[in-house]
Structure formats: structure tokens, C-alpha cells
Amino acid sequence: MTDTTPGARLRAAIASGRIVQAPGAPDSLTARLVQRAGFPAIYMTGLGATASRLGTPDIGLLSQTEMTEHARNMTRVVEIPVIADADTGYGGPSNIHRTVREYIQAGVAAIHLEDQVAPKRCGQLAGIRLVDADESAARLRCAVEARGSADMMIIGRTDALGAAGMDEALRRAKLYQETGVDLVFVDGIKKIAEIEAVAKAITGPKVVSIVDGTETVALSADDLQAMGFSVVLYAVSTLFSAAKAISDTLSVLKASGTPKGRAEAMISYGEFCEIVDLPFHQQWADKFGG
């Protein structure tokens, strides 16, 4: 573990000029896998957290306490920065203040706050309702001030694209830049043309989310870097891959009565033990007579 804070490490990665790829992790095990794969950051996705904890859709069911606990569990097992979903801040100014301080204490490198009316929902879903833009800007200023001297980065996210169109999404993103946030994020993008519009209109540090099942997956990290994006999130790639792999294994097991046919798709028990760092705990127990 380095001596610098997670926020400082993320800031340095962004300042390097190389786009920061942050695959989504629905849980701490996946976070370990993202780190082992060599990525510079992890995205703690709210959709993934909700799916892994509750098995439900991302419609604002997790509380601030549950989300910050989820973040804390994740940061304990990895050294690379974690970018965390903080939904709407979970209430008014005092709630936002507590949310920011809780995420700092949890050791995350950055959070994003969105401009939806609570209860919020996934940015890819229909039916999103927006907070007034000026009120949302005030909430972001509240978050920036609540951060104080901490290194944690704050991302101003707008979900206006699907609810009110590109012009309003761009207007809000520019407004949010004036609040002192570190980056802005137009969510709900499904088309390459939408990414191009954001890249052209928004100068300065910005985030883009690539969602599997949309045409945006055709764009590489190099493409996005050339467009001027600082961070790219892959919110659902690991979650959707895991769900497919588990479903396939269960289908084989149900049909044949044995998982043997899926052996090539699995890691070994020994490999799993390495991923969850069993050797460290064995050495620790040996050292202290466990």
C-alpha cells in the first residue's frame, strides 16, 4: 500500500493524460479481480451493489449506510482507487455532508452525485425525474465544501439526457463544472453520436460510461481518450459476464447432474484461494500460532 491517499492516486492517474479505465465491481471479490487484471481503478456501481446485496433492480433501494459499508468492504481488499456511486446524496444538505464524510472515511477515491429526484433509478432506465438544475448545483457546492481538505474527488453527474434531451444535459454539465467539482458526467448515453456530442461541447475533465448492449462498446479506450475523456466506467461488464457464466453452469448442472461439462470455464480451487489471499492468512496464523 502506498502512503498517498486513494484520491491523490486517482488524481495522479488522471493527470498523467492516459484515460483511466474503471471496470465496474458489484462486490469485493470482483474488485480483487479488477485489480489483479491490472486496471488502474475500480468503479463501485450502484446497479451492481444493489444486484449483489438485494437481487433487485437499481431503483434507489439501498440506503447510504449500506452503500458506504459496501464501499468500505471494497477498499479494504484493494490498493487501486475506487470510484463509488453516491446516488443523490441521500437527502438534504446535512445528509450530503454526512454522505461525503462517510465516503471519505470509507477510503474511496471519488464519488459521483446525480441530479435525480429520490428515489433515483439507473441512468439507462426510463422514467427518470430531475431535480431543478440550480438546486442540483447547490447540492454539488454543498458536497465540495463538505469535502474540506480531503483528497476525495467529486463528480457531478447529470441524468438529463434521457429525461430532457442532449441540450439540457449539456447545459447542466456546464453548470455543474462551475460548482467546483473535479469532473462532470453525462449518464444515460446509448449512442456513439451522444458521446461525440458530449466530447465536443464539454471541455475539461469528464467521465463517460460504456454500457454493454449499446453501440458505444465499439469505442475503445484510445478512442475515448482522443475525444478528451478522463475516466471511462464499464459499469456492468463484469456483472453481466458473471451472471451469464453462472447461468450456463447451472444449466449444465441441472441437465446432466454434474458440473463436469463446465470445468474449462472455471478456475481451480487453488486459483480461487490465491484471489482471496488465503496464503496471507495462513502465514499470519502460522506466525502467531493460529
HUDA-V47050 format. One record per backbone hydrogen bond with DSSP energy under -0.5 kcal/mol. CO is the residue of the C=O (numbers start at 1). NH is the residue of the N-H. E is the energy in kcal/mol with one decimal. If there is no record, write none. Layout:
co | nh | e
CO | NH | E
CO | NH | E
This chain:
co | nh | e
5 | 9 | -2.2
6 | 10 | -2.3
7 | 11 | -2.6
8 | 12 | -2.2
9 | 13 | -2.0
10 | 14 | -2.4
11 | 15 | -2.6
12 | 16 | -1.1
13 | 18 | -0.5
14 | 17 | -1.6
19 | 21 | -0.7
20 | 22 | -0.6
20 | 232 | -2.7
21 | 41 | -0.9
22 | 234 | -1.8
23 | 43 | -2.5
27 | 31 | -1.8
28 | 32 | -2.0
29 | 33 | -1.7
30 | 34 | -2.5
31 | 35 | -2.1
32 | 36 | -2.5
33 | 37 | -1.8
34 | 39 | -1.5
35 | 38 | -1.5
40 | 81 | -0.7
41 | 23 | -0.6
42 | 44 | -0.6
42 | 83 | -3.4
43 | 25 | -2.6
43 | 45 | -1.4
44 | 85 | -1.9
45 | 49 | -2.6
46 | 50 | -2.5
47 | 51 | -2.3
48 | 52 | -2.8
49 | 53 | -2.2
50 | 54 | -2.5
50 | 55 | -1.1
50 | 56 | -0.9
51 | 55 | -0.7
57 | 59 | -1.7
58 | 122 | -2.2
63 | 67 | -2.3
64 | 68 | -2.7
65 | 69 | -2.0
66 | 70 | -2.2
67 | 71 | -2.3
68 | 72 | -2.5
69 | 73 | -2.4
70 | 74 | -1.5
71 | 75 | -2.7
72 | 76 | -1.4
73 | 77 | -0.6
74 | 77 | -1.1
74 | 78 | -0.5
81 | 42 | -2.3
81 | 83 | -0.5
82 | 84 | -0.6
82 | 109 | -2.5
82 | 110 | -1.3
83 | 44 | -3.2
84 | 112 | -1.5
86 | 89 | -1.9
87 | 114 | -2.4
92 | 96 | -2.6
93 | 97 | -2.4
94 | 98 | -2.2
95 | 99 | -2.8
96 | 100 | -2.7
97 | 101 | -2.2
98 | 102 | -2.7
99 | 103 | -2.3
100 | 104 | -2.1
101 | 105 | -2.4
102 | 106 | -1.8
103 | 107 | -0.6
103 | 108 | -1.8
104 | 107 | -1.4
109 | 153 | -2.9
110 | 84 | -3.2
111 | 155 | -2.6
112 | 86 | -1.9
113 | 157 | -2.9
115 | 131 | -3.0
122 | 125 | -1.9
129 | 117 | -2.9
132 | 136 | -2.5
133 | 137 | -2.4
134 | 138 | -2.1
135 | 139 | -1.9
136 | 140 | -1.9
137 | 141 | -2.3
138 | 142 | -2.1
139 | 143 | -1.9
140 | 144 | -2.5
141 | 145 | -2.4
142 | 146 | -2.4
143 | 147 | -1.5
144 | 148 | -0.8
145 | 148 | -0.7
147 | 150 | -1.7
153 | 111 | -1.9
154 | 182 | -2.3
154 | 183 | -1.3
155 | 113 | -2.3
155 | 157 | -0.7
156 | 185 | -2.2
157 | 115 | -0.5
158 | 187 | -2.4
159 | 163 | -0.8
160 | 164 | -3.7
160 | 165 | -1.1
161 | 165 | -1.3
165 | 169 | -1.9
166 | 170 | -2.7
167 | 171 | -2.2
168 | 172 | -2.5
169 | 173 | -2.3
170 | 174 | -2.2
171 | 175 | -2.1
172 | 176 | -2.9
173 | 177 | -1.5
174 | 178 | -0.8
175 | 178 | -0.9
176 | 179 | -1.6
176 | 181 | -0.8
177 | 180 | -0.9
183 | 156 | -2.5
184 | 207 | -2.7
185 | 158 | -2.7
185 | 187 | -0.8
190 | 215 | -1.0
191 | 195 | -1.5
192 | 196 | -2.5
193 | 197 | -1.9
194 | 198 | -2.2
195 | 199 | -2.6
196 | 200 | -2.1
197 | 201 | -2.1
198 | 202 | -2.6
201 | 203 | -0.7
205 | 184 | -1.2
206 | 230 | -2.5
206 | 231 | -1.5
207 | 186 | -0.7
208 | 233 | -2.7
209 | 211 | -0.6
210 | 212 | -0.5
211 | 214 | -1.5
214 | 217 | -1.3
215 | 218 | -1.7
216 | 219 | -2.1
220 | 224 | -2.2
221 | 225 | -2.4
222 | 226 | -2.3
223 | 227 | -1.2
224 | 228 | -0.5
224 | 229 | -2.1
225 | 228 | -1.4
230 | 20 | -2.6
231 | 208 | -2.0
232 | 22 | -2.8
233 | 210 | -2.8
234 | 24 | -2.9
236 | 240 | -3.0
237 | 241 | -1.8
238 | 242 | -2.6
239 | 243 | -2.4
240 | 244 | -1.9
241 | 245 | -2.5
242 | 246 | -2.7
243 | 247 | -2.2
244 | 248 | -2.5
245 | 249 | -2.2
246 | 250 | -2.5
247 | 251 | -2.1
248 | 252 | -2.0
249 | 253 | -2.5
250 | 254 | -2.6
251 | 255 | -2.2
252 | 256 | -2.7
253 | 257 | -2.0
259 | 262 | -2.4
260 | 263 | -1.9
262 | 265 | -1.5
263 | 266 | -1.5
268 | 272 | -2.2
269 | 273 | -2.2
270 | 274 | -1.7
271 | 275 | -2.0
272 | 276 | -2.2
273 | 278 | -2.8
274 | 277 | -1.2
277 | 281 | -1.2
278 | 282 | -2.3
279 | 283 | -2.5
280 | 284 | -2.4
281 | 285 | -2.3
282 | 286 | -2.3
283 | 287 | -2.3
284 | 288 | -1.7
285 | 290 | -4.0
286 | 289 | -0.7
